[in-house]
Amino acid sequence: MQYIITGRNIDITEGLKSAVHEKIGKLERYFSPATEVHVTLSVEKDRQKIEVTIPVKGSIIRSEQVSSDMYVSIDLVEEIIERQLKRYKTKLIDQKQNAASFSEAYMEEEAEEAETIKIERTKRFAVKPMDPEEACVQMELLGHSFFVFRNADTDEVNVVYKRKGNTYGLIEPDF
């Protein structure tokens, strides 16, 4: 794997680099050698944050962890990504796609450990036209972290969602 390590408000020391290579390096058995791993380490007040992004064909594997110690954050992010990979592997085997980004040995392993996704509930509702700001208000009133609505301006289905730091995001389709 090829590491791209950047720092925000932090100097990337050799100790941090070796910790990233050691922990994230455990994931090398899952990926082909050409796979890039983007690691961003940042410090905000007492928050030590690591963001790991691994672009694979057609998808992105990403995790972000925050703690009071950067080395603890590095440990936590590795565990999360490994869990995501087990779920993603089941999807890959089902769809037989994107396998080029992963090593052959990983793809040949048994997928019995991987979790299966089970939809517990299906919900139907009328989608009324509104603007994104009104959709955010509705989302807040319902206490949800996202809200599906028909955009009154474009007449397309959009999604607003709550982000960290009490900000909002808007997802618009790109057909």
N, C-alpha and C positions, 0 to 999 in steps of 0.2 A: 504494500500500500504506500501511496505517496502522501506525506503529511504536509499540510499548509497550516502552520500555526501562527496566529496573530494575537496581539495583546492590546487591550484598551485600558488605559490607566494602570498598566502593570508592565514591568520589564520581564521578558521571557528569559528566565535563567536556565542554565543547563539542567538544574535539578527538576524544574517544571517540564522541560522538554523530555527528559528521560522518563519522568512519571507518565507523561502522555504516551510516549512510545511504548512503555512497559504495559500500561493498562489497556490502551486502545489497540496495542499490538496483539493482544489476545484475540482480537476479532479478525486478524489476518487470515486465519484458516477459512473464513467465510467468503473472502473476496479474492478476486484476481489481483495480480501484482500491479496492474495499471490503474486500479481504483484510487481516486483521490479522496482524502479525508480532510475536511475543512474544520479546524479547531480554533475557536475564539475564546480566549481567557480574558475576563474583565473583572474590575473591582469597582464597586460603588458603595461608599461608606464601609460598613462591616460585611458586605455581601460579596462573596467570592463566587463568581459565576463562570461556568464553562458551557459552551454551545458546540455541539458536534453535528456536522452535516455531511452526509455521505450520499452524493448523487449517484444513482444507479439508473440504468436505462428505463425511462418511463416512470420513475418514482424517486422519492427522496427519503432517506432514513435520517431522522433528526431527533436529537434530544438536547435538553437544556436542564442543568441542575445548578442550584444555588445553595451554599452553606457558608459557615463562618470560616472554613478552611478549604483552600483550593485543592488540596490533595484528597480531601473527603469528597468534594464535588467531582473530581476525576474518577474516583472509585464508583460513585453512584451512577454517573453517566454511562460507564461501561456496562453495568448491570442492565440498565434500561435498554440500551441498544441491543444487547444480546437477546433480551426478551422480545423486542420488536422483530428481530431477525427470525426467531422461531415462528412467529405468527406469519411473517412475510413469506417464509419458505413454504408453508402450506399453500398459500395463495399462488406462489410460483409453480408448484407442482401441479396444482389444479389447472392453471392456465398455460403452463409450459411456455412462458415468455420471460424475457429479461434475464435469462440464465447466463448470458455471456459475461455479465459483471461479476459473477460468482465463480469460485473455484469448483472444478469437477468433483473433487472429494466431498465438498460440502453438499453439493446437489445429490450425490449418490447415497449419503447417509439416510437412515430411516427417519421418517417424519413423525414417528409415533409420539414424540415428546411435545410436538407443536400443539398449540391450543386451536380448537375449532371455533369459528364464529357462529353464534346462534342468535337469531333475531327473536327476541322475547315478545315484542309487541309491535303492532302496526297501527298507525294513527292516520286518520283521514280528516281533512278540514278544508273549508272553503278559503281560497286565497284571494283576499280583496286588494284592489289597487290602492297604493299609498306611496308616499315618498320615503326615502331611507331614514330621515329624521323621525318620522312618525313610527316607522318600524322599530327604531331603537327605543322609543317610548313604550310601545307595546311589549317589547322584549323585557324591559325593566318591570313593567306592571305584572307580567307573568312570572318574573323571577327566573327566566331561562338564560342560558349563555349564548343562544343563537335564536334567530327568528327568520322564517321563510315568508316571503311576501311577493306580490306582483308589483313591479315598479310602475307607477302611474305615468312616468315620462316615457319609458321604453317599452312598456307592456310585456316585459320579460320577467321570469321568476328570478329573484335575487335572494341573497342571504346576508343578514347583518349578524355580527358576532362580537362578543365582548373579548377584549384583549387585556393583557396585564396592564396595570396602571390606569384602570378605568377609562380606556380608550375603546373605540369601536372600529371594526373592519367591515367592508362591504365586498361580497363576492358577486360578480356579474358573469353570466355565461359568455363563452366565446365560441359560438357555433360556426 
